[in-house]
Amino acid sequence: MTLIQLLAGTALVLTTYSGSAAAQDFAADVPQNVITPDVVETKTLGTLDFFDGMPSPDTVDKVFDNLDLIRATTAFLDGMKIASLRGMFQGYEDIGAMPNDIVITENLMDARSIWLTPNTTTIYIGANVDISQGPIVIDVPPGLLGLIDDAAFDYVADIGALGADKGKGGKYLLMHNDDDTPVPDGFFVLRTKTYEHWLLLRRSPGPEGETTGPVAEIKAGLNVYPLSQAHNPPAETFVHVSGKTYNTVHANNEDFFEEIHVALDNNPKGAFAPEILGTFASIGLKKGAPFEPDARMQGIMVEAAAIANATARAITYASRDKGVYFYEDRQWNSPFQRQSYQFLEDGARILDDRTYFFYMATGITPAMTSPPVGSGSVYAMTARDKNGVYLDGSKTYKVTLPAPVPAKNFWSFMLYSGQTRSILETDQKSGGIDSNREGIKPNEDGSYTVYVGPKAPEGWENNWAQTMPGKSFNVMMRLYGPLEPWFDKTWRPGDFELVE
């Protein structure tokens, strides 16, 4: 046998027998499920070639491109909450509110400002509380309800009615876990792992819906300043944002990754979990390092953002998980159905619930999952009518709330854009309807029927919220001061039914 014949025979054996070219004195009985064939066909990457388990250069390129795509897609889905809060802070900065300044909707909210699922019935107060230069005092007046979340969008504390001050007001001191500054008496101390934090507070208008008095009280008592200036606190800077056109929602394209890079640079090394930092680092996102993806990586990030955005929208508007629905025969749903603000069930993180919440909404607190009966608020969302069809702004729908509605204070429907998840842009400032609207009328049995559509049905003008032809929308129902029939599900709201 010639050498060429011998080599040809050996190559044939390697291709077909893969790793057992000849008998060895110390031969293992290798299971077939351990062996990588020389040619592997995949649906995603096509043909993958190997020499006795060693990937070919073409295969290496394919799998690394795919790995980078997986990592970038994961960075979007798992890092969304970080980018979401960075988007909020960037929005504040765009309208001139610097860290520790306070933004306030003195005349309530409307659709000109892009926020995730706000309402138009309460006064919003917010700030990026930055402790990078040392502890910060948050002097809170009575009568507020709110929270503090850190830059990872993890819960830090409730403020106001559900917080340590019990709604009576008080001084909170926010400081980093590693800060050894002596703490004076008289503070509710909050220690955190990040530098940037979202302070979100709310207050209801006066009995007649007026905001002047409540705003004056807020401005007289609310102050955010360094502990080092506690002996002589500076005057607070308030930025009035009602009616302003600005955006607080994270990007849904490759700009998303730039937002993550800013968040990494603005916070200490221990601000975010090692696992997500590893995902970021694998695609070139590292604190203190320039973010300069090459042309190949830029293309992958464009693709990843598109895939991840579509995935988040499918999870939010077309969930395959029956566990997010309140009732087996209704369309109302929520990412908090498992009653965990950490999105845990039996010790497992329910990733789709987390994606749903942070794609759709903002502000995380245990009080959002199951507030005490008669206090706080509960939320239910739908993007579909009774038959499971997406809500269409060119059509008219009705929905009925049976009597009595289990809300101690009031109930509301807010309409949100399917694109921005912010208030639906219409000719109505309210962007929805609530039980406090002047002239709203109940049915004879005490139930309420609400209409949504491009035009008000005759005779139901005060029970109507406007939609826009050619625009999708979703609806969030809120019950303020929810009562026991909501929690035990003996009360069930109707679905949206097509009228025309």
N, C-alpha and C positions, 0 to 999 in steps of 0.2 A: 504494500500500500504506500502510495506517495504521500509526502507531507501535505500537499494540497488536499488530497482525498481525506487525510486524517483530520485536517482543520475543518473541512466542510462537514464531515460527519459530526465533529464536536459541536459546531455551531447549530446543527440540526437538533442535536440532543439538548442543548441549552434552551432552544426555543420551545421545544415540546415537553421536556422533562424538568426544566427550570430548577437548577440547583442540585441535581443528582447526576452529574456528567459521568461519574464512574463510581464504582463501589469503593468505600473507604473502610479501613480497619475499625474506625470509630464512627460509625454511621448512625445518625439519629433517625427515628421514625417521625418525620415532620408531617403534621396534619396539613391537608390541602387548604384549610381555611387560614393558615398562616402564610401560605405562599402567595407572592405577587406575580401574576403572569407577565410575560414579556409584552403583551398587548392587552390593554384594558379599554373597553368602549364605555363611555359615559354619555348621558343625555346632556349634561351641562357643559362639559369641557371637550366633548368629542373623544378622539383617540389619544390615549396616554401610553407612551412607549417606555420600556425598561430593559436594561441589560442585567439579568439576574438580580432584579430588585433595585437596580440603580436607575433613577429617572433620567431620561434623555434631556438635553438642553431645551428642546421645545416643550417638553412636559414640565420642566422646572419653571419656565416662563409662564405657562398656562396656570399652574397651581399657585404660584406666587401672586399673579394678577387676581386670581380668584380669592386667595387669602386676604389680600389687601381690600378687595371689594367686601368680603364678609366683615372684616374688622371695621371698615369705614361705615358700613351699614349699621353694625352694632354700636359704633360710636354715636351715630345719630339717634338710634332708638333708646339706648341706655343713657346717653348724655343729654337727652332732650330737656330734662328738668334743669340742668345746669345752664344750657343755652337759653331756656325760657326766662330764667331770672336775670341773666345777663341782658336779654332783650328788654326787660322791664327797666333795668338801670340805664341802658343806652337811651331808651325813650325819655327817661327823666332828664338825662344830660342834654338831649337834643332840644328840649324846651327851656334849658337854662338852669335846671335844678342840679346842683352839685351834691356830692355825698354829704349827708347830714342836713341838707335843706329838706323842707317838707312840701310836698305837692298836695293840693287840696281842691276838690271839686265843689267850689263854693255854691255853684248853681246846678249841682248834680251832673250826671254823665249824659252824653249823647253819642251818636254814631260817628261824629267827626274824629273822636279819639279811639284808636284801635287797641283794645284790651281783650284778653280772653274772658268771655262770659261775665261781664260786669252787669250790675243792675242800674236802673235809673231812679231808684226810690230812696237811696241812702247817700249820705255824704261820705266820700272816700278820702282818706288821708294816708299818704305813703311817704317812705323815705328809704334811701340806701344808707343804712347806718354802717359806717366804715370805722373799724377799730384798729386799723393798721398802725396808727400813731399813738395808740393807748386806749384805755377804757373810756367808754362813752356813757354819759348819763341820758336817760330818756325820762323826762319829767312829764307824767301823764295826768291830765285832769280827770275828774269824775265823768261818768256817763258814756264811756267809749267801750267798744267791743273790737278786739283785734288779736293780732298774733305777731310773732317774729319767726321767720324762717332764715336759715343760713344760705350761703352761696351754693351749696349742694342741693338746695331746696329741701333740706331736712328740717323738721320741726324743732324749734328751740323752746318756745313758751307761748302761752296765751297771755294777752294783755287786756286789762279792763275787766268786764263783768265775769269772765271765766278765768281770769288770771289771778295772780297773788294779791292784787289790790282789791279784788272782789267788786270792781266797778266804782270804788270810792276814790280812785286816783292814788298816785304814789310815785316814788322815784325808783326806776330800774337802773341797774348798772350792768352794762354789757361789756364783757372782757374775754380775751382769749384764754384758752385752757392753760397756756404756758406763762401767762402774765402774773408776776409776783408782786404787783403793786398793792400796797396795803389798802384794805377796803374799810372806809369809814362806816359808822353805824347809820342805820336809817335807810338802807337800800335793799331792794329785792335784787339779789345778785344772779346774773345769768352768765354762765361760761360756755364758750363755743369753740369750734375748731376752725372757723373761717374768719376772714376779715370783713367781707361784705355781707350784709344782712338786709332782708326786706322787712321793714316795719309797715304793716298794713292795719289801719284802724278804720272803723266805721261809726257813724252816728246818724240816727234818724232825724229828719227835719222836724219842725214844730208841729203842733196839732193841726194847723191849717196848711201844712206843706211848706211853710216858709223856712228859709235857711239862714237868714241874717243873724238871728239870735244864737242858734247853735254854733255857727261859724265863729262868731265873736267870742263865745265861751271857749271854743277850741283854741283859738289864737291867743287868748289870755292865759291859758294854762299849759299848753303843749310846748316843750322845748327839748332839743337834742344838742348836747354840747359835751366837750371833753371834761373828764373828771378833774383835770388840772385847773379848770376854770370854775369849779363848783362854788368857790367863795364869791364869785361875781359873774354869774352866768351871762353870756352875751345874748342879745335879742335874737330870736329865731327868724330865719328867712322862710317865708311862705311863698310858694309859687302857685298862683291860681290857674287851674288847667281846664276848667269847664269850657267846652266849645273849641278847644285848641285842636289843631290837626297834627297829630303825632302818632307814632307807632311804638308799641311795647312788645310785639310778638316776634319770636325768633324767626330766622330765615328758614325757608323750605327748600333752598337750593344749596349749592356748594359754599355760599357765604356762611352757612351754619358753622363750619369748621373754624372760621375766623372768630366767631363769637366764643367758641370754646377756648381758643387760644388766649383771648383777652381775659376770660374768667380764670384760666390757669395762672396768668401773670399777675392778676390782681389779688391773689389769695396765697396763703402759705402752703408749703409742701404737703402738710398733713390735712389739707382742707377736703380732699376727695378720696374716695376709697381706692386702695391699691389696684383692685381689679379694673376699674374704669380708667385709672391712670395708665395702666398697662395697655389697654386698648387704644387710648389716645396716643401713647408713645409709639406704638407699633405702626402708626400712620404719620408720624412726624410731629405730633402735637406734644410739646414738652414745655414746662415752665422755664422761663429764662432763656430759651433757645428760639432763634428765628423760625417762623413757619414758612418754609419755602418749598412746597411740593413741585417736583419736576413735571414735565408735560404728561408723562404717563400717569403719575399720581393725580394730577389735576383731572384728567379724564375719568379716572376711577372714582374720584370724589363727586364729580357731576353725576355719574351713574348711581353711586351709593345714595346720594341725597334724594334722587328721584325715586329709587326703590323704597327707601325708608319712609319717605313722605307718603307714598302710596300705601305702604303697610300700616302706618299710623292712622291713615284715613279709613282703611278697611276695618281696623280694630275698633275705631271710634264709631263709625256709622254703619257697619255691617258685621258686628261681632258674631263669631261662630260659637261663642261660649254662652250657653243658656244661663249660666250662673250670674250674669250681669243683669238679668231681667227681674223686675219686682214680682211679676205675676206671669203664670204660664200662658195666659190668654190675652196679654196686653203688650204694647210696644214700649212701655216706659222702662228705662234701664238706668244703671249707674255703675261706675267703677268701684263704688264702696259697698256693694252688696255683701261682701264678705266681712264687713264691719271692722276693717283694719285700715288705719291711715298709713300703715307701712306696707300695705298690700300683701299681707301674709295669710297663708292658710295651711294649717298643719305643719308649720315650720318652713314652708316653701314660699318664695317670692313669686307672686302671680304677675309675671312680666307684662302680660297684655293689659291687666288692670292698671298697672303703673303707667304704661304708654297711653292708655285711654285718658286717664286723669290729666297727665301733664301736657298732652296734646290739646285737650279741650279747655282746661281750667288752670287756675293759679291759687296759691294760698293753702298750705297743708297744715292741718291741726286735727287732733283726735276728736274735737267737737264736731267735725264735719261728718264723721261716720255715724254717730248715734248720740245726739245731744240729749240732755235730760228732757223728759216730757214737759212740754209747755214752755221751753226756752230754746234759744238758738234758732236754727233753720235746717230744713232738709231739702234735698234736690232730687229731681227725676228728669231725665232727658229723653227725647225721641226725635228722630229725623224721618220718621215714617208714619204713614196713615194706618188705619185699621187693617188694611189688606197687605201691609208690609211694603208699600210703594213709597219711594222717597217723596217728601213734601215738596210741592212745586209752587213757586210764587205766583204763577199765572192762574192758579185755581183757588177756590174758596172751600174752606173746611170749617167744621164745627166740632167742639169738644164740650162735654158736660161733666161738671163736678157734682156728684150726688150730695144731697143735704143729710146732715149738716157737714160742711167742710171742716176737717179737724185741724183748724189753725186758730190758735188763741189770739194772735195779733191780726194777720192778714195773709192772703195768698196772692201769688202773681204768676203770670206767664211772661217770659222774655223770649224774643225771637232773635236768633243769631244767624249770621251769614255762614253758609256752608264753606265758603272760602276762608274767611278770616277768623271764624269762631267769635267774632266781636259782634256788637249790636248791629242788627240788620239795618242797612241804609234805606230809609223811606222818608216820607214827608211828616212822620210823627216823631217828635222828640223822644217820646217814652220808649219806643222800640218794643212795646208790648202792652200789657194791661194788668191791672191788679184790682183787688176788691175794694180799694179805697177810691177808685175813680168816681168822680162825681157823675151821677146819673146811671151808673151800672144797675141793671135790674135782674132780680132773681126770677126763676120760673115759679109757677103757682105752688109747687111742692117744696120750694125753698132751695132747690138746686140752682146752679148757674150754668148757662150755656154761653160759651165764648166763640166768636167767629174770627177767623183769620183769612185774609184774601186781599186782592187788589182794591176792591171797593166794598164799602159797608153794606150789608143787607138792609133793606128798608125796615126801619123800626128797631134796628139793633145797633145803631151807630155807637152807643156808649158801651156796648159789649164786644167791640170789634178792634182788632189790631191789624195794621196794614202790612201787606207783603208786596213784592215787586215781580212783575212778569219777567221770565227769563232768569230768575235767580232762585237758587236752592236756599233752604233755610232749615234750621232745627229749633226746637223749642225746649226751654228749661222751665219746669214748674217748681216753684218754691213755696213751701209752707213755713211761715214765720210763727214760732211758738207751736210746733206740731204736737198734737194730742194723741192719746193712746190708740185710737182707731187707725192712725197711720202706721204705728209700729207693729200692731198685731195683724195688720192687713185685712181687718174687717171692713175698712173703707177702701174703695178702689176707684180711681179716676177713670173716666171714659177715654177711649182712643180718639184720635182725629178722624172724622168721617167726611168724605168728599161730598160737598153740596152741589158743585157744578164744575 
